[in-house]
Amino acid sequence: MKVFKFGGASTKDAQCIKNVVSVIKQTGEKDLVVVVSAMGKMTNALETVVNTYFSNRVNTKDALRVVYNYHFDILKDLFETTSHIVFEEVGNLFTQLRQFLETNKSKNHPFVYDQVVSYGEIISSVIISHYFTENGIANTCLDVRHCIITDDNYRDANIDWEKTQSKISEKVSKQGITVTQGFLGAEIENNFTTTLGREGSDYSAAVFAYCLNTECVTIWKDVPGVLNADPRYFEQTQLLNQISYREAIELAFYGASVIHPKTLQPLQRKEIPLYVKSFYNPTAPGTCVGKGERLDPKVSCFILKKNLVLISLSSLDFSFMVEDNIGDVFKLLHKCQMKVELIQNSAISFSVCVSDKFNNLESLLTKLREKFSVKWNENVTLYTIRHFKPAELKALAENKNVLLKQQSKETVQLVIKE
């Protein structure tokens, strides 16, 4: 048995969904779990629905209409007649979503976010499952919320592995094709929908692979595999044929966007190989992440993270920044849900580069000013080079405003104000 995962780029329109069918048929796999993401940029569109719901509720219907029209345009391109049952099923899902928005009493933004944004994956899986059937690919559509059980840490839920293992073993057949959703789970107590963090569909695929002891996981992308740099920002890139689990985890930790940071750990524990392949060329080998050579070819890897915040702290009385002070900082970072990307400290100062994905910067700065002298730079970019060469580092830093540099034997990081 194998796990295939198709992301938003591979299901963004009717032609791409037709190509998913082509991939299934070309690979010839009969026993599969197919994990799908929301189509195209629908997670972003549903986030707009949530933000409008909280900021200007009268415009929520307009924001939701964008999502509705997008999916129904795809349906009309895929199915010959609007009398097909998929139109009714997708229509019912939008009715459920509207009813939630009309009747919800919760003011908890992360809770509402998970209940609303989850419809992207649910609608996507229903459409793809029906289209598989229409094209002779027998399958079962499974609601992942009956399988992946989590806590109630909405927007970044933690999996209860014991319960999840039991549910997946019970509900997923090892014969035939099962279509299900990435990114989603359900919390233990009340069965409300949870999400596993942005780009969490890769993680979902790994969870199924771990619990079912599958042969491998393949993530289908619009790139030929894992590249040594993001082609959107770097002109010359190379395909990495082989990456060890350890090296891939390092790259993911620093922010390589092709593989979700949490995806690799469950796969490594059972030595399940992960393939990253192009859905435009499904017979090409792509990249294999697994046991074996650390990196092939042995080239420098460039990683870029944009829209970060660099915060620099010093004590108000110029005393040392020691464990107690730094401990207080990390407690505040955790409380404000800041993802730490880099830290650096000296005798009287402490710098931290963070991702403010929950828009809690002002709250954090207010609390930090109570104990520290605070300076910060918003919209900075963090460059990371693994296995760097001096000439590459020099070229990267040339004519740039480098705010912070950190270097070890294998890795160099630069915080740059563009």
C-alpha positions as CSV (number, residue, x, y, z in Angstrom):
1,M,0.0,0.0,0.0
2,K,1.1,3.6,-0.7
3,V,0.1,7.1,0.1
4,F,-0.2,9.8,-2.6
5,K,-0.7,13.5,-1.6
6,F,-1.9,16.1,-4.1
7,G,-1.6,19.7,-3.0
8,G,-3.5,22.8,-4.1
9,A,-1.4,23.5,-7.2
10,S,-2.2,20.0,-8.5
11,T,-6.0,20.5,-8.1
12,K,-6.3,24.2,-8.9
13,D,-8.6,23.8,-11.9
14,A,-10.4,21.2,-14.0
15,Q,-7.4,20.4,-16.2
16,C,-5.2,19.8,-13.1
17,I,-7.8,17.4,-11.6
18,K,-7.9,15.6,-14.9
19,N,-4.2,15.3,-14.6
20,V,-4.6,13.7,-11.2
21,V,-6.6,11.0,-12.8
22,S,-3.9,10.6,-15.4
23,V,-1.2,10.2,-12.6
24,I,-3.3,7.5,-10.9
25,K,-3.7,5.6,-14.1
26,Q,-0.1,6.0,-15.3
27,T,1.4,4.8,-12.0
28,G,-1.0,1.9,-12.0
29,E,-1.4,1.8,-8.2
30,K,-4.4,-0.1,-7.0
31,D,-4.0,0.2,-3.2
32,L,-3.7,3.8,-2.2
33,V,-4.6,6.5,0.3
34,V,-5.0,9.7,-1.7
35,V,-4.7,12.8,0.5
36,V,-5.9,16.0,-1.1
37,S,-5.5,19.7,-0.1
38,A,-7.9,22.5,-0.8
39,M,-8.0,23.5,-4.4
40,G,-5.7,26.2,-5.6
41,K,-5.7,29.2,-3.3
42,M,-9.0,28.3,-1.6
43,T,-7.4,28.2,1.9
44,N,-6.5,31.8,1.4
45,A,-10.0,32.6,0.1
46,L,-11.6,30.9,3.1
47,E,-9.2,32.8,5.4
48,T,-10.7,36.0,3.9
49,V,-14.1,34.7,4.8
50,V,-13.1,34.3,8.4
51,N,-11.4,37.7,8.5
52,T,-14.4,39.3,7.0
53,Y,-16.7,37.5,9.4
54,F,-14.9,39.1,12.4
55,S,-14.2,42.5,10.9
56,N,-17.1,43.4,8.6
57,R,-19.7,40.7,8.8
58,V,-22.0,42.2,6.2
59,N,-19.4,41.4,3.5
60,T,-19.1,37.7,4.5
61,K,-21.6,36.6,1.9
62,D,-19.5,38.3,-0.9
63,A,-16.3,36.6,0.4
64,L,-18.1,33.3,0.5
65,R,-19.5,33.7,-3.0
66,V,-15.9,33.8,-4.4
67,V,-15.3,30.4,-2.9
68,Y,-18.6,29.1,-4.1
69,N,-18.2,30.3,-7.7
70,Y,-14.6,28.9,-7.9
71,H,-15.7,25.4,-7.0
72,F,-18.9,25.4,-9.1
73,D,-16.9,26.6,-12.2
74,I,-14.6,23.6,-11.7
75,L,-17.6,21.3,-11.3
76,K,-19.2,22.5,-14.6
77,D,-15.9,21.9,-16.4
78,L,-15.5,18.3,-15.0
79,F,-19.1,16.9,-15.2
80,E,-21.3,16.9,-18.2
81,T,-24.6,17.7,-16.4
82,T,-25.5,19.7,-13.3
83,S,-27.9,16.9,-12.4
84,H,-24.8,14.8,-11.3
85,I,-25.1,14.1,-7.5
86,V,-21.8,15.9,-6.9
87,F,-23.5,19.3,-7.5
88,E,-26.0,18.5,-4.7
89,E,-23.3,17.2,-2.3
90,V,-21.1,20.3,-2.8
91,G,-24.2,22.6,-2.5
92,N,-25.1,20.9,0.8
93,L,-21.5,21.6,2.1
94,F,-21.9,25.3,1.3
95,T,-25.3,25.3,3.1
96,Q,-23.6,23.8,6.2
97,L,-20.9,26.4,6.0
98,R,-23.4,29.3,5.7
99,Q,-25.4,27.9,8.6
100,F,-22.3,27.8,10.8
101,L,-21.5,31.4,10.0
102,E,-25.1,32.4,10.7
103,T,-25.5,30.6,14.0
104,N,-22.0,30.5,15.5
105,K,-21.7,32.3,18.9
106,S,-18.0,31.8,19.5
107,K,-15.7,34.7,19.4
108,N,-12.6,32.5,19.5
109,H,-10.9,33.2,16.2
110,P,-8.8,30.0,15.9
111,F,-11.9,27.9,16.6
112,V,-14.0,29.7,13.9
113,Y,-11.0,29.5,11.6
114,D,-10.8,25.8,11.8
115,Q,-14.5,25.2,11.3
116,V,-14.6,27.4,8.2
117,V,-11.2,26.9,6.5
118,S,-11.7,23.1,6.7
119,Y,-14.3,23.2,4.0
120,G,-11.6,23.7,1.4
121,E,-10.3,20.2,1.9
122,I,-13.7,18.6,2.4
123,I,-15.1,20.1,-0.8
124,S,-12.0,19.2,-2.7
125,S,-12.1,15.6,-1.7
126,V,-15.8,15.2,-2.6
127,I,-15.2,16.6,-6.1
128,I,-12.1,14.5,-6.7
129,S,-13.7,11.3,-5.4
130,H,-16.7,11.7,-7.7
131,Y,-14.4,12.5,-10.6
132,F,-12.4,9.4,-10.0
133,T,-15.6,7.3,-10.1
134,E,-16.7,9.1,-13.3
135,N,-13.4,7.9,-14.9
136,G,-13.5,4.3,-13.8
137,I,-11.3,4.6,-10.6
138,A,-13.3,2.9,-7.9
139,N,-12.7,4.7,-4.5
140,T,-14.1,5.4,-1.1
141,C,-14.3,9.0,0.2
142,L,-13.3,9.1,3.9
143,D,-13.8,12.0,6.3
144,V,-10.4,12.3,7.9
145,R,-12.0,13.8,11.0
146,H,-13.2,10.3,11.9
147,C,-9.5,9.2,11.9
148,I,-7.1,11.8,13.0
149,I,-7.8,12.7,16.6
150,T,-6.2,15.8,18.2
151,D,-6.3,18.1,21.1
152,D,-8.2,21.4,20.9
153,N,-5.2,23.6,20.0
154,Y,-7.0,25.1,17.1
155,R,-5.0,26.1,14.0
156,D,-2.0,24.0,15.2
157,A,-3.5,20.9,16.8
158,N,-1.5,18.1,18.3
159,I,-2.3,14.5,17.3
160,D,-3.3,11.8,19.8
161,W,-1.3,9.1,18.2
162,E,-2.8,6.1,20.1
163,K,-6.4,7.1,19.3
164,T,-5.4,8.0,15.7
165,Q,-3.7,4.7,15.1
166,S,-6.8,2.8,16.4
167,K,-9.2,4.8,14.2
168,I,-7.1,4.6,11.0
169,S,-6.6,0.8,11.5
170,E,-10.4,0.5,11.9
171,K,-11.6,2.7,9.1
172,V,-9.1,2.5,6.3
173,S,-9.0,-0.5,4.0
174,K,-5.6,-1.7,2.8
175,Q,-7.2,-2.7,-0.5
176,G,-8.5,-0.3,-3.0
177,I,-8.3,3.5,-3.2
178,T,-9.3,5.8,-0.4
179,V,-9.7,9.6,-1.0
180,T,-9.4,11.7,2.1
181,Q,-8.4,15.2,3.3
182,G,-5.1,16.6,4.4
183,F,-4.6,19.3,7.1
184,L,-7.6,18.3,9.2
185,G,-8.5,16.4,12.4
186,A,-11.1,16.4,15.1
187,E,-10.6,17.2,18.7
188,I,-11.2,14.5,21.3
189,E,-13.8,16.0,23.6
190,N,-16.4,17.6,21.4
191,N,-15.5,16.3,17.9
192,F,-15.0,19.9,16.6
193,T,-12.8,20.2,13.5
194,T,-9.2,21.1,14.0
195,T,-6.3,21.9,11.6
196,L,-2.7,20.8,11.8
197,G,-1.0,24.0,10.7
198,R,-0.6,25.5,7.3
199,E,0.8,23.1,4.7
200,G,-0.3,20.3,7.1
201,S,-1.5,18.0,4.3
202,D,2.0,16.6,3.9
203,Y,1.9,15.8,7.6
204,S,-1.5,14.1,7.2
205,A,0.0,11.9,4.5
206,A,2.8,10.9,6.8
207,V,0.3,10.1,9.6
208,F,-1.6,7.7,7.3
209,A,1.7,6.1,6.1
210,Y,2.9,5.6,9.7
211,C,-0.4,4.1,11.0
212,L,-0.8,1.8,8.0
213,N,2.9,0.8,7.6
214,T,2.8,1.8,3.9
215,E,5.5,1.1,1.4
216,C,6.1,4.8,0.7
217,V,4.6,8.3,0.5
218,T,4.7,10.4,-2.7
219,I,4.0,14.1,-2.7
220,W,3.0,15.3,-6.1
221,K,4.2,18.9,-6.9
222,D,4.5,21.3,-9.8
223,V,8.3,21.0,-9.5
224,P,10.5,18.0,-10.6
225,G,11.3,17.2,-6.9
226,V,13.2,18.9,-4.1
227,L,15.4,21.6,-5.5
228,N,18.4,23.1,-3.8
229,A,16.7,26.5,-3.9
230,D,13.3,28.1,-4.6
231,P,13.2,28.9,-8.3
232,R,11.0,31.9,-7.5
233,Y,13.9,33.6,-5.8
234,F,17.1,32.0,-7.2
235,E,18.0,31.8,-10.8
236,Q,20.1,28.6,-10.9
237,T,18.6,25.6,-9.1
238,Q,19.5,21.9,-9.1
239,L,17.4,18.8,-8.4
240,L,18.4,16.8,-5.4
241,N,18.1,13.1,-6.2
242,Q,18.6,11.8,-2.7
243,I,18.3,13.4,0.7
244,S,18.8,11.5,4.0
245,Y,16.1,11.9,6.7
246,R,18.5,13.8,8.9
247,E,19.4,16.3,6.1
248,A,15.8,16.7,5.1
249,I,14.8,17.4,8.7
250,E,17.5,20.1,8.8
251,L,16.3,21.7,5.6
252,A,12.7,21.6,6.8
253,F,13.7,23.1,10.1
254,Y,15.3,26.0,8.3
255,G,12.2,26.5,6.2
256,A,12.6,24.5,2.9
257,S,9.1,24.9,1.6
258,V,8.7,21.6,-0.4
259,I,8.5,19.4,2.8
260,H,6.5,20.3,5.9
261,P,8.7,20.2,9.0
262,K,6.5,17.8,10.9
263,T,6.1,15.4,7.9
264,L,9.5,13.6,8.2
265,Q,9.5,12.5,11.8
266,P,6.8,9.8,11.7
267,L,8.3,8.5,8.4
268,Q,11.8,8.3,9.8
269,R,10.6,6.3,12.8
270,K,9.4,3.5,10.5
271,E,12.0,4.2,7.7
272,I,9.2,4.9,5.2
273,P,10.7,6.6,2.1
274,L,9.2,9.9,0.9
275,Y,9.2,10.7,-2.8
276,V,8.6,14.2,-4.2
277,K,7.7,14.0,-7.8
278,S,6.3,16.2,-10.6
279,F,2.6,15.7,-11.5
280,Y,3.5,16.8,-15.0
281,N,6.0,14.0,-15.4
282,P,4.9,11.1,-13.1
283,T,7.3,8.5,-14.5
284,A,10.4,10.7,-13.6
285,P,12.3,9.6,-10.5
286,G,12.0,12.9,-8.6
287,T,13.6,13.1,-5.2
288,C,13.8,10.3,-2.6
289,V,14.0,11.2,1.1
290,G,15.1,8.2,3.1
291,K,18.0,6.1,4.3
292,G,21.2,6.4,2.4
293,E,23.5,9.2,1.2
294,R,23.1,12.5,3.0
295,L,22.8,14.6,-0.1
296,D,23.1,13.8,-3.8
297,P,24.4,15.8,-5.5
298,K,26.5,17.5,-2.8
299,V,25.6,21.1,-3.5
300,S,24.8,24.2,-1.4
301,C,21.1,24.5,-0.4
302,F,19.5,28.0,-0.2
303,I,16.4,28.7,1.9
304,L,14.6,32.0,2.2
305,K,11.9,33.1,4.6
306,K,10.2,36.5,4.1
307,N,8.1,38.8,6.2
308,L,9.7,38.0,9.5
309,V,10.4,40.2,12.5
310,L,13.8,40.7,14.1
311,I,13.5,41.7,17.8
312,S,16.5,42.9,19.7
313,L,16.4,43.1,23.6
314,S,18.6,44.4,26.3
315,S,18.1,44.8,30.0
316,L,16.9,48.1,31.2
317,D,19.7,48.4,33.8
318,F,22.4,47.0,31.5
319,S,22.7,43.8,33.5
320,F,23.6,40.5,31.9
321,M,21.1,38.7,29.7
322,V,21.2,35.4,31.5
323,E,18.9,32.3,31.9
324,D,16.2,34.0,33.9
325,N,15.8,36.9,31.5
326,I,15.9,34.7,28.4
327,G,13.4,32.3,30.0
328,D,11.0,35.1,30.5
329,V,11.4,36.0,26.8
330,F,10.6,32.5,25.6
331,K,7.5,32.3,27.8
332,L,6.2,35.4,26.2
333,L,7.1,34.1,22.7
334,H,5.2,30.9,23.4
335,K,2.2,32.8,24.9
336,C,2.0,35.1,21.8
337,Q,2.4,32.1,19.4
338,M,5.5,33.3,17.8
339,K,7.5,30.8,15.8
340,V,11.2,31.3,16.5
341,E,13.4,31.2,13.4
342,L,16.8,32.3,14.9
343,I,18.3,33.4,18.2
344,Q,21.5,35.1,19.1
345,N,22.7,36.5,22.4
346,S,25.6,38.4,23.9
347,A,26.4,39.5,27.5
348,I,23.8,42.3,27.5
349,S,21.6,41.7,24.5
350,F,19.4,39.0,23.0
351,S,18.1,38.9,19.4
352,V,15.3,36.7,18.1
353,C,13.9,36.4,14.6
354,V,10.3,35.3,14.6
355,S,7.3,34.6,12.4
356,D,4.2,36.5,13.5
357,K,1.7,34.2,11.8
358,F,-1.1,35.0,14.3
359,N,-0.5,38.8,14.2
360,N,0.4,39.1,17.9
361,L,3.4,41.3,17.5
362,E,1.9,44.4,19.2
363,S,0.9,42.3,22.2
364,L,4.3,40.8,22.4
365,L,6.2,44.1,22.2
366,T,3.9,45.6,24.9
367,K,4.8,42.9,27.3
368,L,8.5,42.9,26.4
369,R,8.8,46.7,27.1
370,E,7.8,46.1,30.7
371,K,11.2,44.3,31.3
372,F,13.5,45.2,28.4
373,S,14.7,47.9,26.1
374,V,13.2,46.8,22.8
375,K,14.1,47.5,19.2
376,W,12.6,45.7,16.2
377,N,12.6,45.5,12.4
378,E,9.5,44.2,10.6
379,N,9.5,42.6,7.1
380,V,13.0,41.2,7.3
381,T,14.2,38.2,5.2
382,L,16.1,35.3,6.7
383,Y,18.5,33.6,4.3
384,T,19.9,30.2,5.2
385,I,22.6,28.4,3.3
386,R,23.4,24.7,4.1
387,H,26.8,23.5,3.0
388,F,27.8,27.0,2.0
389,K,30.8,28.1,0.0
390,P,32.5,31.4,0.9
391,A,32.0,32.8,-2.6
392,E,28.2,32.0,-2.4
393,L,28.0,33.7,0.9
394,K,29.8,36.8,-0.3
395,A,27.6,37.0,-3.4
396,L,24.4,36.7,-1.3
397,A,25.3,39.5,1.1
398,E,26.6,41.9,-1.5
399,N,24.8,45.2,-1.5
400,K,22.4,44.1,1.1
401,N,21.6,45.5,4.6
402,V,22.7,42.6,6.8
403,L,21.2,43.1,10.3
404,L,22.4,39.8,11.8
405,K,24.7,37.0,10.8
406,Q,25.1,33.6,12.4
407,Q,27.5,30.9,11.1
408,S,28.4,27.3,12.0
409,K,30.4,24.7,10.2
410,E,27.6,23.5,8.0
411,T,25.1,26.5,8.0
412,V,25.1,30.2,7.7
413,Q,22.1,32.5,8.3
414,L,21.7,36.1,7.4
415,V,18.8,38.4,8.5
416,I,18.5,41.1,5.8
417,K,16.4,44.2,5.5
418,E,15.4,44.3,1.8
